[in-house]
Amino acid sequence: MLGGVEHLTALSIARTLQEADEKSRDFCPDVAVLDMNLPDGNGLDALRAVKCNCPNAHLFMFSNQIEHRDRAKRAGADGFYDKSLEFEALVARLINEDEILELQREKLA
């Protein structure tokens, strides 16, 4: 879904909990979007793994399983977006995160 959004680029995609864990150790993203449904676990497990590997990463859940919203936030998600209703809000948040990160990089340069 996010692949076709202008101004957003996926540098890596993990389709399983194991891949999310491995790639976050290898790559340590600034921002990640996680789904609840993974073939070998769930998004909350992925959230914990990525948060452990990359404590400064901004992590967002994107799922139709909105009953997990509160659990995701308690587990450290920076936001939880409903796939059915909040796609545009997620995109806006990701673009905003990118702009903030770019400003931070400029200050460090």
Buried (B, 14 or more C-beta within 10 A) or exposed (E): EBEEBEEBEEEEEBEEBBBBBBBBEEBBBBBBBBBBEBEEBBBBBBBBBBBEBBEEBBBBBBBEBBEBBEBBEEBBBBBBBBBEEBBEEBBEBBBEBBEEEEEEEEEEE
